[in-house]
């Protein structure tokens, strides 16, 4: 039996593909092994997606703030006012809402469908109801 307790039950060719796959998607290895760290890893992966949306939204803001080039002698109120003006102009009020919760869920399902048996996909619950506040 292998150290992971999972690949040893597979044919050698499948075990190698699974090992390669788990290197690319370590969260799925945690799931396959019923690892107690799975929940924390899933939260981290979701946060990575969410933070990517926020980082994309803030890039334009940062470019515009840097372009504004206040004089070195500018006081804190002037710096603050510049930041607020740029934020109002370039930052979306709700990047997640603008991107679309349904779109995020659809993308996650599409990605998962590449690696999960279609029959198993049919058993996945509809998670949209858990995002009502985000969809409003």
N, C-alpha and C positions, 0 to 999 in steps of 0.2 A: 504494500500500500504506500502511496506517495505521501509526502509531508502534508499536502493540502487535503488529503482524504477524498478528493473529488476526481481528479484526472485518472486515478488508478482504475476506476471502474469503466473506463472508456477504451475503445480500440486505440492502438498507438497513433494512428493518423488523426483521430478526433481529439485525442489528448493533446497532441502538439498544436493543433489549431486552437483548442481551448486555451492553452497556455499562452499562445501568441495573442489571442483575443483579450485575455485577462490582463496582459501587459498594457494593452491600449485602453482598457476599461476596467480599472481596478475595483470600482464600486460593484461591478457585477460579480467579481470573484468573492467579495465580501458577502453578497447575497447568496451565491452558490454554496458558500461554506457556513451560512447562517451565523455570521460573525456578529457579535454584539456591537461592534463599531459601525455597523451599516447605517443606522439612523443618522449618526453624526456625519458620516461621509456623504450621504444623500443631501443633507442640509448644506454641506460645503459646496457640493456640485450645483445645487439650486442657487445658492448665493453667488457663485461664480457667474452664472448666466445673468442673474439680476444685476450684479455689479457691472458686468460688461455693458449693459444697457445704460446705466448711469455714467460710466466712464465715457462712452460714446457721446452722450449728451453734453458732458462738461468740456469736451475737447474744444468745441467752437468758442465757448465762453472764455476759456483760458487764452486762446489765440487772440481774441478781441481785447481782453484786458491787457495782454502784453503789447499789443499794437498801440494802445492808447498812450503809453509812455508819459506818465506824469513826471513833472520835474522832481529831482531828488528832494527838493525842499517842500514838496506837497505834504500838507498835514494829514493826519488820520481822517478827519471828516471828508476831505477831498478824495482820499483813497477809497473810503467807504462808499461815497456817492458814485464813484466810477464803477465799483464792484456791483452795486445795486442796479445801476443803469444797464450794464452789460448782462446781468442776470435776467432782468426783465425782458431784455431784447433777445437773448440767445439761449436761455435755458427753458426747456419745456416745463410746464407745471407738473406733469405726471408722465415721465418717460415710459413707465411700465404700461400705463393705460394707453398711451399713444402707440406703443408697439403692438399692444393687443394681447391680453391674457389668452384668448382663444388661439391666437397665432402661436404663442409660446407652447401651449399644450399640443396643438397640432404638429408643431415641429418636433416636440419630444416624442410623440407617438410615431411619427414618420421615421425618426432616427431609430427608435426601438424596433420598429417593424422590419428593419434590415437584419436584425439579429435574433428575433424571436419568431417562433413558429406562428403562422397566421391563426391557427386554432387557439393558441394561447392568447394572442392579441384580443380575440373576441371576449375573453374573460376579464380583461382589464376594466375596472370601474370607470364611469364617467366622473372625472374630478372637477368639472366646471363648477359644480354647486359649491365647492369649497373656496371659490374665488369671487363670490358675489360682490364683496366690497371693492375688489380691484376692477370689476367690470362696470361698476356704476359710474 
